[in-house]
Amino acid sequence: MGQFLLGPYLTHPNKNRRGIELINLTLGYERRPAVHHLSGTIAPGAALAVCGPNGAGKSTLLKALAGLLRPIGGRIDYGSPDPRAIAYLPQLIEIDRSFPIDVKDFIALGALRRIGLFGGLTDRECDSVEQAIQRVGLSGLEHRPIATLSGGQMQRVLFARLIMQNEPVILLDEPFGAIDEATTEHLLNLIAHWCAEGRIVIAVLHDLELARRVFAQTLLLARHCIAWGPTQEVLTKENLQKARAMSEAYDADARECLLDAAGVHDH
């Protein structure tokens, strides 16, 4: 695999967005916090790896950034007039591959926000679908049902759908899990291209060596922020031990959050 390092590239900066700012952000389910008081800024063109132990709140953070989970405290400033301008790739296991749809039609769903639920694909959109298929190396598989694809092929399909969405912010939840090295390298080059265009790419990763080798910035999360900054400074032995200890000490039966005018208080 290549030894390139992702972001921040600003060869073609995205002038429509000034970055994403997390302001004292607290997230949870049924008012029980999963991520506490997180603050920081993600600049345009940045590629940010989000790492941490199981149950650290990594996927929860991505769901909040995607607008699928409402904060219970603090806020997210998207730095854009349209906070919906986000492309989100969930974990592969969350995709229902039993739905009877072929590769081409599944990728075309990436245009849904532009054309609407009942709109048809224009010739230009159809050309974009074909180009997306070529860019991820799936030419010849356009009419294969997604249920028949391998894990690596399905991940390429999901990346092609991201290409069709064409948004300035791209969220990836464990995008390289259970796929082969060739597919990983192909997709990493695509991410590098997005960063060069000034897009923000945020990826949840379990592979710390991949994060060290490829992603310039890392957020190490264990429900609280352990460290956030240059990857080599964040993914130290001491920080990883602290993250593991905090995760193991988490009390799943802790009392729920109480909100008041002053903000969030955990009890």
VENDAGI-V198603 format. One record per pair of residues at least 12 apart in sequence whose C-alpha atoms are under 8 Angstrom apart, sorted by the first residue. I is the first residue (numbers start at 1). GAP is how many residues later the second one is. If there is no record, write none. Layout:
I_GAP ; I_GAP
//
This chain:
1_180 ; 1_181 ; 1_184 ; 2_183 ; 3_210 ; 3_211 ; 4_209 ; 4_210 ; 5_208 ; 5_209 ; 5_210 ; 5_211 ; 6_40 ; 6_41 ; 6_185 ; 6_186 ; 6_189 ; 6_208 ; 6_209 ; 6_210 ; 7_38 ; 7_39 ; 7_40 ; 7_185 ; 7_188 ; 7_189 ; 7_208 ; 7_209 ; 7_210 ; 8_35 ; 8_36 ; 8_37 ; 8_38 ; 8_39 ; 8_187 ; 8_188 ; 8_208 ; 9_36 ; 9_37 ; 9_186 ; 9_187 ; 9_188 ; 9_189 ; 10_34 ; 10_35 ; 10_185 ; 10_186 ; 10_187 ; 10_188 ; 11_185 ; 11_186 ; 11_187 ; 12_184 ; 12_185 ; 12_186 ; 13_31 ; 13_32 ; 13_183 ; 13_184 ; 13_185 ; 13_186 ; 14_30 ; 14_31 ; 14_154 ; 14_183 ; 14_184 ; 14_185 ; 16_64 ; 17_27 ; 17_61 ; 17_62 ; 17_63 ; 17_151 ; 18_25 ; 18_26 ; 18_61 ; 18_62 ; 19_22 ; 19_23 ; 19_24 ; 19_25 ; 19_59 ; 19_60 ; 19_181 ; 20_21 ; 20_22 ; 20_23 ; 20_56 ; 20_57 ; 20_58 ; 20_59 ; 21_18 ; 21_19 ; 21_20 ; 21_21 ; 21_55 ; 21_56 ; 21_57 ; 21_58 ; 22_16 ; 22_17 ; 22_18 ; 22_19 ; 22_52 ; 22_53 ; 22_54 ; 22_55 ; 23_14 ; 23_15 ; 23_16 ; 23_17 ; 23_51 ; 23_52 ; 23_53 ; 23_54 ; 24_12 ; 24_13 ; 24_14 ; 24_15 ; 24_49 ; 24_50 ; 24_51 ; 25_12 ; 25_13 ; 25_14 ; 25_46 ; 25_47 ; 25_48 ; 25_49 ; 25_50 ; 25_51 ; 26_12 ; 26_45 ; 26_46 ; 26_47 ; 26_48 ; 26_238 ; 27_33 ; 27_34 ; 27_37 ; 27_42 ; 27_43 ; 27_44 ; 27_45 ; 27_46 ; 28_32 ; 28_43 ; 28_44 ; 30_226 ; 31_41 ; 31_225 ; 31_226 ; 32_222 ; 32_223 ; 32_224 ; 32_225 ; 33_223 ; 33_224 ; 34_22 ; 34_23 ; 34_26 ; 34_189 ; 35_21 ; 35_22 ; 35_25 ; 35_26 ; 35_187 ; 35_188 ; 35_189 ; 36_187 ; 36_188 ; 36_189 ; 37_36 ; 37_37 ; 37_187 ; 38_186 ; 38_187 ; 42_158 ; 43_157 ; 44_154 ; 44_155 ; 44_156 ; 45_149 ; 45_150 ; 45_151 ; 45_152 ; 45_153 ; 45_154 ; 45_155 ; 45_156 ; 46_149 ; 46_152 ; 46_153 ; 46_154 ; 46_155 ; 46_171 ; 47_148 ; 47_153 ; 47_154 ; 47_155 ; 47_156 ; 47_168 ; 47_169 ; 47_170 ; 48_153 ; 48_154 ; 48_155 ; 48_167 ; 48_168 ; 48_169 ; 48_170 ; 48_171 ; 49_153 ; 49_154 ; 49_155 ; 49_156 ; 49_162 ; 49_166 ; 49_168 ; 49_169 ; 49_170 ; 50_152 ; 50_153 ; 50_154 ; 50_155 ; 50_168 ; 50_169 ; 50_170 ; 50_171 ; 51_153 ; 51_154 ; 51_155 ; 51_157 ; 51_167 ; 51_168 ; 51_169 ; 51_170 ; 52_154 ; 52_168 ; 52_169 ; 52_170 ; 52_188 ; 52_191 ; 52_192 ; 53_168 ; 53_169 ; 53_190 ; 53_191 ; 53_194 ; 54_193 ; 55_167 ; 55_168 ; 55_192 ; 56_165 ; 56_166 ; 56_167 ; 56_191 ; 57_164 ; 57_165 ; 57_166 ; 58_146 ; 58_163 ; 59_114 ; 59_145 ; 62_109 ; 62_110 ; 62_111 ; 66_18 ; 66_20 ; 66_21 ; 66_22 ; 66_105 ; 67_17 ; 72_187 ; 72_192 ; 73_186 ; 73_190 ; 73_191 ; 74_189 ; 74_190 ; 85_82 ; 85_83 ; 85_84 ; 86_81 ; 86_82 ; 86_83 ; 86_84 ; 86_85 ; 87_75 ; 87_78 ; 87_79 ; 87_80 ; 87_81 ; 87_82 ; 87_83 ; 87_84 ; 88_74 ; 88_82 ; 88_83 ; 88_84 ; 89_69 ; 89_70 ; 89_73 ; 89_81 ; 89_82 ; 89_83 ; 89_84 ; 89_86 ; 90_82 ; 90_83 ; 90_84 ; 91_81 ; 91_82 ; 91_83 ; 91_84 ; 92_63 ; 92_83 ; 97_49 ; 97_50 ; 98_48 ; 98_49 ; 99_48 ; 100_45 ; 100_46 ; 100_47 ; 101_44 ; 101_45 ; 102_40 ; 102_41 ; 102_42 ; 102_43 ; 102_44 ; 103_38 ; 103_39 ; 103_40 ; 103_41 ; 103_42 ; 103_43 ; 103_54 ; 104_25 ; 104_29 ; 104_38 ; 104_39 ; 106_51 ; 106_55 ; 107_22 ; 107_50 ; 107_51 ; 107_53 ; 107_54 ; 107_57 ; 108_18 ; 108_21 ; 108_53 ; 108_56 ; 109_52 ; 109_55 ; 110_51 ; 110_52 ; 110_53 ; 110_54 ; 110_55 ; 111_14 ; 111_53 ; 111_54 ; 113_52 ; 128_36 ; 129_31 ; 129_35 ; 132_28 ; 132_29 ; 132_31 ; 132_32 ; 133_24 ; 133_27 ; 135_25 ; 136_20 ; 136_21 ; 136_23 ; 136_24 ; 136_50 ; 136_51 ; 137_19 ; 138_15 ; 138_18 ; 138_19 ; 151_27 ; 151_28 ; 152_26 ; 152_27 ; 152_28 ; 152_31 ; 155_20 ; 155_24 ; 156_27 ; 156_31 ; 159_28 ; 167_32 ; 168_30 ; 168_31 ; 168_32 ; 169_30 ; 169_31 ; 169_32 ; 170_29 ; 170_30 ; 170_31 ; 170_32 ; 171_30 ; 171_31 ; 171_32 ; 172_29 ; 172_30 ; 172_31 ; 172_32 ; 173_30 ; 173_31 ; 173_32 ; 174_29 ; 174_30 ; 174_31 ; 174_32 ; 175_28 ; 175_29 ; 175_30 ; 176_29 ; 208_27 ; 211_20 ; 212_19 ; 212_20 ; 212_23 ; 215_16 ; 216_14 ; 216_15 ; 217_12 ; 217_13 ; 217_14 ; 218_12 ; 218_13 ; 218_16 ; 218_17 ; 219_15 ; 220_14 ; 220_15 ; 220_23 ; 221_22 ; 222_21 ; 222_22 ; 222_24 ; 222_25 ; 223_24 ; 226_13 ; 226_16 ; 226_17 ; 227_12 ; 254_13 ; 255_12
//
